[in-house]
Amino acid sequence: MDVAAERIDRLEALARAATKAGEEGRAREYVRLARRIAERNRLSLPKSFKRSTCGACDVYLIPGNNARIRLRNGHVVVTCSCGTHARYPYDE
């Protein structure tokens, strides 16, 4: 694992902790920084990171706090507090 990937993992942990502490602005900056590092180093973000952040407002999603999770016919629907929907397939 190279330095950029380690830094992205660390920023994900920091964003999770900041959101749990109620500092959504700080968590949003961590998410933006991690995305920028991935762009500059031509890395893809980890699946866990992509699925736990909102693509529209860059907030770190915590179910029940600022995200709603619903299961529909063969896919998971994640709704952010900003109103953006993300859908991911799953096997039953």
Backbone as a printed PyTorch tensor [residue, N CA C, xyz], in Angstrom:
tensor([[[  0.8500,  -1.1680,   0.0000],
         [  0.0000,   0.0000,   0.0000],
         [  0.9020,   1.2400,   0.0000]],

        [[  0.6240,   2.1460,  -0.9080],
         [  1.4650,   3.3310,  -0.9890],
         [  0.9720,   4.4240,  -0.0380]],

        [[  1.6980,   5.5060,  -0.0090],
         [  1.4300,   6.5840,   0.9370],
         [  0.0540,   7.2080,   0.6970]],

        [[ -0.3180,   7.4060,  -0.5540],
         [ -1.6060,   8.0270,  -0.8700],
         [ -2.7660,   7.1630,  -0.3890]],

        [[ -2.6900,   5.8600,  -0.5950],
         [ -3.7650,   4.9680,  -0.1520],
         [ -3.8630,   4.9510,   1.3720]],

        [[ -2.7300,   4.9780,   2.0450],
         [ -2.7480,   5.0270,   3.5100],
         [ -3.3700,   6.3270,   3.9990]],

        [[ -3.0690,   7.4060,   3.3250],
         [ -3.6180,   8.6980,   3.7190],
         [ -5.1230,   8.7480,   3.4910]],

        [[ -5.5890,   8.1410,   2.4050],
         [ -7.0350,   8.0810,   2.1510],
         [ -7.7290,   7.2820,   3.2430]],

        [[ -7.1560,   6.1530,   3.6510],
         [ -7.7330,   5.3540,   4.7330],
         [ -7.7810,   6.1410,   6.0340]],

        [[ -6.7160,   6.8750,   6.3170],
         [ -6.6720,   7.6760,   7.5420],
         [ -7.7020,   8.7910,   7.5000]],

        [[ -7.8600,   9.4380,   6.3520],
         [ -8.8560,  10.5000,   6.2270],
         [-10.2760,   9.9580,   6.3660]],

        [[-10.5040,   8.7220,   5.9140],
         [-11.8200,   8.1110,   6.1000],
         [-12.1160,   7.9160,   7.5800]],

        [[-11.1270,   7.4390,   8.3270],
         [-11.3040,   7.2480,   9.7680],
         [-11.5390,   8.5920,  10.4660]],

        [[-10.8160,   9.6140,  10.0620],
         [-10.9970,  10.9410,  10.6540],
         [-12.3770,  11.5120,  10.3310]],

        [[-12.8600,  11.2960,   9.1100],
         [-14.1910,  11.7730,   8.7210],
         [-15.2730,  11.0690,   9.5270]],

        [[-15.1110,   9.7710,   9.7460],
         [-16.0790,   9.0080,  10.5400],
         [-16.1200,   9.5350,  11.9760]],

        [[-14.9510,   9.7540,  12.5610],
         [-14.8910,  10.2500,  13.9430],
         [-15.4490,  11.6610,  14.0630]],

        [[-15.1600,  12.5220,  13.0880],
         [-15.6610,  13.8950,  13.1300],
         [-17.1780,  13.9340,  12.9940]],

        [[-17.7380,  13.0780,  12.1540],
         [-19.1880,  13.0460,  11.9920],
         [-19.8600,  12.5620,  13.2600]],

        [[-19.2820,  11.5510,  13.8900],
         [-19.8550,  11.0590,  15.1450],
         [-19.7730,  12.1110,  16.2440]],

        [[-18.7540,  12.9670,  16.1910],
         [-18.6050,  14.0310,  17.1810],
         [-19.4720,  15.2480,  16.8600]],

        [[-20.1600,  15.2290,  15.7230],
         [-21.0510,  16.3170,  15.3570],
         [-20.3860,  17.4230,  14.5620]],

        [[-19.1830,  17.2020,  14.0850],
         [-18.4570,  18.2130,  13.3170],
         [-18.5360,  17.8720,  11.8320]],

        [[-19.7070,  18.1120,  11.2290],
         [-19.9100,  17.7290,   9.8370],
         [-19.0690,  18.5500,   8.8710]],

        [[-18.7880,  19.7920,   9.2030],
         [-17.9570,  20.6210,   8.3380],
         [-16.5410,  20.0800,   8.2370]],

        [[-15.9980,  19.6600,   9.3660],
         [-14.6560,  19.0920,   9.3680],
         [-14.6360,  17.7680,   8.6120]],

        [[-15.6600,  16.9450,   8.8030],
         [-15.7410,  15.6590,   8.1060],
         [-15.8430,  15.8760,   6.5980]],

        [[-16.5760,  16.8940,   6.1940],
         [-16.7280,  17.2140,   4.7730],
         [-15.3720,  17.5870,   4.1600]],

        [[-14.5580,  18.3250,   4.8840],
         [-13.2210,  18.6860,   4.4010],
         [-12.3310,  17.4530,   4.2680]],

        [[-12.4390,  16.5130,   5.2120],
         [-11.6610,  15.2740,   5.1290],
         [-12.0490,  14.4760,   3.8860]],

        [[-13.3490,  14.4090,   3.5940],
         [-13.8250,  13.6660,   2.4270],
         [-13.3250,  14.3320,   1.1450]],

        [[-13.4120,  15.6470,   1.0760],
         [-12.9420,  16.3600,  -0.1150],
         [-11.4370,  16.1730,  -0.3220]],

        [[-10.6830,  16.2120,   0.7660],
         [ -9.2440,  16.0300,   0.6730],
         [ -8.8940,  14.6250,   0.1920]],

        [[ -9.6110,  13.6210,   0.6980],
         [ -9.3590,  12.2410,   0.2740],
         [ -9.6680,  12.0640,  -1.2100]],

        [[-10.7490,  12.6610,  -1.6870],
         [-11.0830,  12.5630,  -3.1150],
         [-10.0320,  13.2530,  -3.9730]],

        [[ -9.5300,  14.3740,  -3.5000],
         [ -8.5010,  15.0990,  -4.2530],
         [ -7.1930,  14.3030,  -4.3150]],

        [[ -6.8260,  13.6570,  -3.2210],
         [ -5.6200,  12.8280,  -3.2070],
         [ -5.7640,  11.6760,  -4.1880]],

        [[ -6.9420,  11.0560,  -4.2150],
         [ -7.1850,   9.9460,  -5.1430],
         [ -7.0960,  10.4160,  -6.5910]],

        [[ -7.6330,  11.5850,  -6.8830],
         [ -7.5590,  12.1220,  -8.2460],
         [ -6.1180,  12.3670,  -8.6660]],

        [[ -5.3610,  13.0180,  -7.8120],
         [ -3.9970,  13.3870,  -8.1690],
         [ -3.0790,  12.1810,  -8.3400]],

        [[ -3.3650,  11.1150,  -7.5960],
         [ -2.5250,   9.9280,  -7.6630],
         [ -3.1240,   8.8330,  -8.5330]],

        [[ -4.2110,   9.1690,  -9.2270],
         [ -4.8950,   8.2210, -10.1170],
         [ -5.2480,   6.9160,  -9.4220]],

        [[ -5.8050,   7.0410,  -8.2380],
         [ -6.2670,   5.8920,  -7.4670],
         [ -7.7850,   5.8980,  -7.4550]],

        [[ -8.3580,   4.7160,  -7.3570],
         [ -9.7910,   4.6600,  -7.1450],
         [-10.0280,   4.6020,  -5.6450]],

        [[-11.0950,   5.2370,  -5.2110],
         [-11.4120,   5.2240,  -3.7900],
         [-11.8930,   3.8370,  -3.3930]],

        [[-11.6290,   3.4150,  -2.1630],
         [-12.1280,   2.1130,  -1.7120],
         [-13.6570,   2.0690,  -1.7420]],

        [[-14.2080,   0.8960,  -1.9470],
         [-15.6560,   0.7410,  -2.0320],
         [-16.3440,   1.2170,  -0.7570]],

        [[-15.7360,   0.9190,   0.3840],
         [-16.3340,   1.3450,   1.6550],
         [-16.4060,   2.8680,   1.7470]],

        [[-15.3950,   3.5390,   1.2180],
         [-15.3790,   5.0050,   1.2460],
         [-16.4440,   5.5690,   0.3090]],

        [[-16.5480,   5.0310,  -0.8960],
         [-17.5230,   5.5250,  -1.8660],
         [-18.9520,   5.3500,  -1.3710]],

        [[-19.2030,   4.2340,  -0.7050],
         [-20.5640,   3.9460,  -0.2710],
         [-20.9310,   4.6250,   1.0380]],

        [[-19.9760,   5.1860,   1.7290],
         [-20.2900,   5.8570,   2.9900],
         [-20.1600,   7.3680,   2.8880]],

        [[-20.0530,   7.8940,   1.6800],
         [-20.0240,   9.3390,   1.4900],
         [-21.0460,   9.7320,   0.4360]],

        [[-21.5410,  10.9490,   0.5560],
         [-22.4910,  11.4720,  -0.4270],
         [-21.7120,  12.1000,  -1.5680]],

        [[-22.0720,  11.7720,  -2.7820],
         [-21.3910,  12.3180,  -3.9360],
         [-21.7600,  13.7590,  -4.2350]],

        [[-22.8930,  14.2130,  -3.7300],
         [-23.3460,  15.5660,  -4.0240],
         [-22.8360,  16.5910,  -3.0100]],

        [[-22.9120,  16.2610,  -1.7160],
         [-22.5530,  17.2550,  -0.6970],
         [-21.3050,  16.8780,   0.0960]],

        [[-20.6630,  15.7620,  -0.2170],
         [-19.4050,  15.3180,   0.3920],
         [-19.4910,  15.0660,   1.8930]],

        [[-20.6530,  14.7770,   2.4060],
         [-20.7770,  14.4920,   3.8280],
         [-20.5360,  12.9940,   4.0640]],

        [[-19.9660,  12.6440,   5.2300],
         [-19.7690,  11.2420,   5.5840],
         [-21.0840,  10.7320,   6.1540]],

        [[-21.6180,   9.6550,   5.6020],
         [-22.9500,   9.1640,   5.9540],
         [-22.9130,   8.2060,   7.1330]],

        [[-23.7850,   8.4690,   8.1010],
         [-23.9940,   7.5560,   9.2240],
         [-25.4850,   7.2450,   9.2650]],

        [[-25.8530,   5.9790,   9.0460],
         [-27.2740,   5.6250,   9.0130],
         [-27.9830,   6.0110,  10.3160]],

        [[-29.1490,   6.6210,  10.1760],
         [-29.9190,   7.0550,  11.3190],
         [-29.5700,   8.4660,  11.7630]],

        [[-28.3980,   8.9360,  11.4130],
         [-27.9780,  10.2840,  11.7850],
         [-28.2140,  11.2540,  10.6210]],

        [[-27.5990,  10.9840,   9.4860],
         [-27.7670,  11.8530,   8.3290],
         [-28.0030,  11.0630,   7.0470]],

        [[-28.3440,   9.7790,   7.1990],
         [-28.6190,   8.9400,   6.0250],
         [-29.7320,   7.9510,   6.3520]],

        [[-30.4770,   7.6100,   5.3200],
         [-31.5410,   6.6070,   5.4600],
         [-31.2150,   5.4560,   4.5210]],

        [[-31.2790,   4.2310,   5.0290],
         [-30.9690,   3.0300,   4.2580],
         [-32.2610,   2.2320,   4.0830]],

        [[-32.5640,   1.8800,   2.8440],
         [-33.7460,   1.0660,   2.5440],
         [-33.3470,  -0.0470,   1.5930]],

        [[-33.9720,  -1.1930,   1.7490],
         [-33.7500,  -2.3240,   0.8480],
         [-34.9370,  -2.4240,  -0.0950]],

        [[-34.6640,  -2.4260,  -1.3780],
         [-35.6870,  -2.5730,  -2.3940],
         [-35.3600,  -3.8190,  -3.2170]],

        [[-36.0550,  -4.0430,  -4.2850],
         [-35.9200,  -5.2490,  -5.0910],
         [-34.5000,  -5.4110,  -5.6230]],

        [[-33.6490,  -6.0780,  -4.8780],
         [-32.3070,  -6.3770,  -5.3430],
         [-31.2970,  -5.2580,  -5.2090]],

        [[-31.6690,  -4.1470,  -4.5480],
         [-30.6890,  -3.0920,  -4.3640],
         [-30.9200,  -2.3440,  -3.0550]],

        [[-29.8780,  -1.7040,  -2.5880],
         [-29.9060,  -0.8870,  -1.3900],
         [-30.0400,   0.5650,  -1.8330]],

        [[-30.9300,   1.3070,  -1.2050],
         [-31.1000,   2.7220,  -1.5160],
         [-30.6300,   3.5160,  -0.3050]],

        [[-29.6100,   4.3460,  -0.5110],
         [-29.0750,   5.2050,   0.5400],
         [-29.4950,   6.6250,   0.2030]],

        [[-30.2210,   7.2640,   1.1260],
         [-30.6860,   8.6270,   0.9210],
         [-29.9680,   9.5360,   1.9060]],

        [[-29.2600,  10.5210,   1.3840],
         [-28.5440,  11.4930,   2.2060],
         [-29.5350,  12.5380,   2.7250]],

        [[-29.1390,  13.2740,   3.7440],
         [-29.9970,  14.3290,   4.2750],
         [-30.1910,  15.4600,   3.2640]],

        [[-29.3140,  15.5690,   2.2580],
         [-29.4860,  16.5940,   1.2230],
         [-30.5060,  16.1670,   0.1700]],

        [[-30.9280,  14.8920,   0.2100],
         [-31.9390,  14.4030,  -0.7140],
         [-31.4000,  13.5530,  -1.8510]],

        [[-30.0910,  13.3870,  -1.9300],
         [-29.4850,  12.5930,  -2.9940],
         [-29.6490,  11.1080,  -2.7000]],

        [[-29.9780,  10.3330,  -3.7360],
         [-30.1240,   8.8850,  -3.6130],
         [-28.9310,   8.1910,  -4.2480]],

        [[-28.4960,   7.1040,  -3.6250],
         [-27.4760,   6.2320,  -4.2180],
         [-28.0230,   4.8150,  -4.1390]],

        [[-27.8560,   4.0650,  -5.2050],
         [-28.3840,   2.6980,  -5.2580],
         [-27.2450,   1.7200,  -5.5310]],

        [[-27.2090,   0.6540,  -4.7510],
         [-26.1810,  -0.3630,  -4.8840],
         [-26.8390,  -1.7340,  -4.9330]],

        [[-26.4270,  -2.6020,  -5.8450],
         [-27.0350,  -3.9350,  -5.9200],
         [-26.5570,  -4.8270,  -4.7840]],

        [[-27.3730,  -5.8040,  -4.4570],
         [-26.9770,  -6.8230,  -3.5030],
         [-27.6440,  -8.1380,  -3.8870]],

        [[-27.0400,  -9.2450,  -3.4590],
         [-27.6030, -10.5680,  -3.7290],
         [-28.3710, -11.0260,  -2.5240]],

        [[-29.5580, -11.5760,  -2.7700],
         [-30.3950, -12.0550,  -1.6710],
         [-29.9890, -13.4360,  -1.2450]]])
